[in-house]
Amino acid sequence: MGWGNVRAETGWKRAEPEVVAAIAAGAAQLPAAFLLWWIHSLAGDAYGRDYGGGFGLACMFLFAPLYLPVLGLVHTWAHTLPGVVLADLALGRLRWPRWARHLLGVVLVGVGWAAVTAALWDWPFVTTALVLTALGVLPVLAMAYVRRQGRGNWTTRGIWWRAGAGSVALFVLAFAGGVLATVTGLIEEYEPPELSAAQVAGVWRGEGGAELRLRPGGRAELTRVPTEAEFGSNEDLAVCDGTGNWVFDGKNDSRDSVLVRLTSGSGTGSGCGDETSWTVGGTDSSPELFVIFGDPDGGELRILKRAAAA
């Protein structure tokens, strides 16, 4: 069955204004969604990255009219339309309003995409499914509104003008809600844990079988642990095994840090002897050590988590 036949069987043969509405609504909600994500990120560990700071945010909003329609188009063809078609083909027997069936279809597609991202990139399944579900609501409602008002009463320009005004309104509401949540303490700015040298000592593990043992007294044992590559190397890091020493460096840019130096060992990459500064992150109940190799905003982030006590 071709796409044209699917459109005919599901009543989509003359639904172009509804598709435009879905694209415009999908694009219109993204500035507010990004703002809410950014406010929420203040309560989590950004691992020392600021992603361009205020200049980056200004550029993002300045060029928004250029990339938002593209993102809205991608969202519509990857999420909204598959959910709508699924609802019309497989959920038509449900005695629900059509818009409610479409919402259910979009939810099912969002769950499917959440499963894919969880399998490929280890994204949190439940959180991703909830976010995708939320991003699918407005496009479906916009399509239902256009359909109810009559497709012939809408032009592409009119739809986009309304979407622009709605985007500004959503952004203002998101900003007000974020400020209120911050002022009332519902969202608190992230504060890294404060550890002592005795608390840092122990076993820390990361991806790829990395294990860093920080013995009391300053001895370090490394197994497949990433370290700073030697000076002049074309690589940012080397993966090393061996022994060395460590020292608790106290505050470094308002965070505690641990300096680790391998004195005897080998590994893959360019050199395994340079000093690596691991910064304390995570929370009081679940502390972490992390380091960014290369560009602080775009380099390779490696995280070690404290191993459970045997």
HELIX and SHEET records of a PDB file:
HELIX    1   1 TRP A    3  GLU A    9  1                                   7    
HELIX    2   2 GLU A   16  ALA A   28  1                                  13    
HELIX    3   3 LEU A   30  SER A   41  1                                  12    
HELIX    4   4 GLY A   53  LEU A   62  1                                  10    
HELIX    5   5 ALA A   64  HIS A   75  1                                  12    
HELIX    6   6 THR A   76  THR A   80  3                                   5    
HELIX    7   7 LEU A   81  ALA A   90  1                                  10    
HELIX    8   8 ARG A   98  TRP A  121  1                                  24    
HELIX    9   9 PHE A  125  GLN A  149  1                                  25    
HELIX   10  10 ARG A  151  ASN A  153  5                                   3    
HELIX   11  11 THR A  156  VAL A  183  1                                  28    
HELIX   12  12 ALA A  197  VAL A  200  1                                   4    
HELIX   13  13 GLU A  207  GLY A  209  5                                   3    
SHEET    1   A 9 GLY A 202  ARG A 205  0                                        
SHEET    2   A 9 GLU A 211  LEU A 214 -1                                        
SHEET    3   A 9 ARG A 219  GLU A 228 -1                                        
SHEET    4   A 9 LEU A 237  ASN A 252 -1                                        
SHEET    5   A 9 ARG A 255  THR A 268 -1                                        
SHEET    6   A 9 THR A 276  GLY A 282 -1                                        
SHEET    7   A 9 PRO A 287  PHE A 293 -1                                        
SHEET    8   A 9 GLU A 300  ARG A 306 -1                                        
SHEET    9   A 9 GLY A 202  ARG A 205 -1                                        
END                                                                             
